[in-house]
Amino acid sequence: MLIPICPICGGKVVEKYVEKIVKGGNDVAILRIKAGVCEKCGERLYTKEVHKKIEEIRSELKQRTTELYKPIGRTYAYEGVIA
């Protein structure tokens, strides 16, 4: 259960589905997660269960045990400098 008041600014927290990008090693997963989101400052709050699952996914990415993940494209590192 999420708390109703934001611990950062005191704003109202509402339950929403959000996208969370999780990096593990050189791999990245995009997750759709239920979170509490502060209407005032945008802070995201997760339940202990959701936080635990995020850490499990991060560990799987680091270990490259990604058989259950669907590839959706490619990622590139831009080698130039942007000024």
C-alpha positions as CSV (number, residue, x, y, z in Angstrom):
1,M,0.0,0.0,0.0
2,L,1.2,3.4,-0.9
3,I,1.3,6.4,1.4
4,P,-1.2,9.2,0.6
5,I,1.2,12.1,1.2
6,C,4.6,12.7,-0.6
7,P,7.5,12.5,1.9
8,I,9.5,15.0,-0.2
9,C,7.0,17.9,-0.6
10,G,3.8,17.0,1.2
11,G,1.8,16.8,-2.0
12,K,-1.0,14.3,-2.7
13,V,0.1,10.9,-4.0
14,V,-2.0,9.2,-6.6
15,E,-1.6,5.6,-8.0
16,K,-0.6,5.5,-11.7
17,Y,1.1,3.1,-14.2
18,V,4.5,4.5,-15.1
19,E,7.4,3.5,-17.3
20,K,10.6,2.7,-15.5
21,I,14.0,2.1,-17.2
22,V,16.2,-0.4,-15.4
23,K,19.8,-0.8,-16.3
24,G,21.8,-3.9,-15.4
25,G,25.3,-4.2,-16.8
26,N,25.1,-3.0,-20.5
27,D,21.5,-4.1,-20.9
28,V,18.3,-2.1,-20.3
29,A,14.7,-3.1,-19.7
30,I,11.6,-0.9,-19.9
31,L,9.0,-1.8,-17.3
32,R,5.4,-0.8,-16.8
33,I,5.0,-0.4,-13.1
34,K,2.2,0.6,-10.7
35,A,3.6,3.5,-8.6
36,G,2.5,6.3,-6.3
37,V,3.2,9.6,-8.1
38,C,3.1,12.9,-6.3
39,E,0.8,15.4,-8.1
40,K,3.0,18.3,-6.9
41,C,6.6,17.3,-7.5
42,G,6.4,14.1,-9.5
43,E,8.2,11.9,-7.0
44,R,7.6,8.2,-7.6
45,L,7.0,5.9,-4.7
46,Y,7.0,2.1,-5.1
47,T,5.8,-0.7,-2.8
48,K,8.4,-3.0,-1.2
49,E,7.2,-5.8,-3.6
50,V,7.6,-3.6,-6.7
51,H,11.0,-2.5,-5.5
52,K,12.1,-6.1,-4.9
53,K,11.0,-7.1,-8.4
54,I,12.9,-4.1,-9.9
55,E,16.0,-5.3,-8.2
56,E,15.4,-8.9,-9.4
57,I,15.1,-7.7,-13.0
58,R,18.3,-5.6,-12.6
59,S,20.1,-8.7,-11.4
60,E,18.8,-10.8,-14.3
61,L,20.1,-8.1,-16.7
62,K,23.5,-8.1,-15.1
63,Q,23.7,-11.9,-15.3
64,R,22.3,-11.8,-18.9
65,T,19.5,-14.3,-17.9
66,T,17.1,-12.5,-20.3
67,E,15.2,-15.4,-21.9
68,L,11.9,-14.0,-20.7
69,Y,12.6,-10.5,-22.2
70,K,11.4,-9.4,-25.6
71,P,14.0,-7.6,-27.7
72,I,12.5,-4.3,-29.0
73,G,15.4,-2.7,-30.9
74,R,19.0,-1.8,-30.6
75,T,20.9,0.6,-28.4
76,Y,23.9,2.6,-29.6
77,A,26.5,4.6,-27.8
78,Y,27.3,7.9,-29.5
79,E,31.0,8.4,-29.5
80,G,31.1,12.1,-30.4
81,V,31.0,15.1,-28.1
82,I,27.9,17.3,-28.0
83,A,28.7,20.9,-27.1
